[in-house]
Amino acid sequence: MTESLPRGAEIAVIGAAGKTGAAVVAALEGLADVRRVVHTARRSGDHAVDLVTGAGLTEALSGCRGVYFIAPNVHPDEPALLRNTLDAAASVGVEHVVYHSVAWPYTPLMPHHVDKARCEDELRTLGGGLRWTVLQPCAYAENFGAVLDGSLTTVELPYSPDATFSFVRLADVAEVAARVLSEGPDIHHGATYELGGPEALSVRDLCDRDGSPVSVKQVSVDEWMSRHGRDLTDDGRARLAAMFDFYDRFGFLAGNALFESLLGRPPAPAT
Ligand SMILES: NC(=O)c1ccc[n+]([C@@H]2O[C@H](COP(=O)([O-])OP(=O)(O)OC[C@H]3O[C@@H](n4cnc5c(N)ncnc54)[C@H](OP(=O)(O)O)[C@@H]3O)[C@@H](O)[C@H]2O)c1
């Protein structure tokens, strides 16, 4: 049973407008007052910040008891963004920072994972009064949302369709985030929770589920980038290419025992 925070103890969700952030904000509803911390303000009450320069962070976090930190995808320097956030959080007396990492963070073949390992190290070696928790989700099933809801008939994949993943449902990850933030650092300080889904599945398995007619086609990384990576920087493309190569060779798995314990039920299947 998740306890609600005392009234007025706000939780700041950094990255609130993104895919992960929106799920975490929704999961916190009824458990805590939420402050949406975004890059581009879209709604009244949004706190706009720039994680790169740190602009707006101190104001955005002031009065908050907890912070959920979600970095933009494949950023060239995620540790610097977290450092800016930790400086601001410490300066305004935030008690608890929960960091949205990834399963298998120390994977030298995937530079954006290694950056998350560095972020975890920043938290563990921080000192001072700020307490922390790390969540390490595996790949989201929602990355293949258009396959799951049948709105795609063919999916192009820049790695083997038979590589296996412990796909997680984003709503389950968000439910754990909300629990950890609500219960706070007295229970969760110093903990690192790996969050893997209930079974190892390939993208071909996702496409074949329930007899859905989605066909999967493996394409080269260059071909995929030419169609889907046009808005990325060179650095972002290189990081994603390294990830695709890793997936192709090793897949991406994670355990689910902790996940089940934190949810109080088994994590939902990917399909
Ligand atoms: N996809 C997966 O399977 C998976 C699995 C595990 C972990 N993750 C991690 O989850 C994280 C979030 O992924 P996502 O797909 O939810 O990302 P997303 O939808 O792209 O959201 C990222 C948010 O970052 C904000 N942002 C960008 N630049 C910023 C800046 N300079 N200052 C402040 N905010 C900035 C954007 O805010 P605005 O919208 O306001 O511009 C955006 O909403 C990533 O770090 C990823 O590595 C993903």
The ligand as a Gaussian input file, in Angstrom:
#p B3LYP/6-31G(d) Opt

LIG

0 1
 N       12.791000       4.156000     -24.420000
 C       13.225000       3.201000     -23.602000
 O       12.992000       2.001000     -23.825000
 C       14.000000       3.596000     -22.367000
 C       14.346000       2.592000     -21.438000
 C       15.065000       2.953000     -20.301000
 C       15.440000       4.279000     -20.096000
 N       15.090000       5.239000     -21.024000
 C       15.524000       6.624000     -20.785000
 O       14.374000       7.423000     -20.528000
 C       14.737000       8.789000     -20.751000
 C       13.571000       9.552000     -21.346000
 O       13.129000       8.959000     -22.527000
 P       11.774000       9.487000     -23.211000
 O       11.569000       8.658000     -24.433000
 O       10.694000       9.622000     -22.205000
 O       12.235000      10.947000     -23.682000
 P       11.416000      12.099000     -24.348000
 O        9.990000      11.714000     -24.594000
 O       12.226000      12.590000     -25.509000
 O       11.412000      13.220000     -23.203000
 C       12.581000      13.875000     -22.852000
 C       12.219000      15.266000     -22.342000
 O       13.461000      15.958000     -22.142000
 C       13.173000      17.322000     -22.217000
 N       14.386000      18.085000     -22.573000
 C       15.101000      18.026000     -23.727000
 N       16.130000      18.899000     -23.663000
 C       16.041000      19.521000     -22.464000
 C       16.793000      20.532000     -21.824000
 N       17.893000      21.090000     -22.391000
 N       16.403000      20.943000     -20.598000
 C       15.310000      20.410000     -20.005000
 N       14.576000      19.436000     -20.540000
 C       14.933000      18.997000     -21.777000
 C       12.111000      17.466000     -23.292000
 O       11.275000      18.500000     -22.800000
 P       10.229000      19.339000     -23.713000
 O        9.263000      18.320000     -24.239000
 O        9.630000      20.291000     -22.765000
 O       11.039000      19.948000     -24.826000
 C       11.422000      16.103000     -23.341000
 O       10.064000      16.165000     -22.952000
 C       16.020000       8.778000     -21.611000
 O       17.100000       9.217000     -20.807000
 C       16.183000       7.301000     -21.985000
 O       17.536000       6.931000     -22.112000
 C       14.372000       4.915000     -22.132000

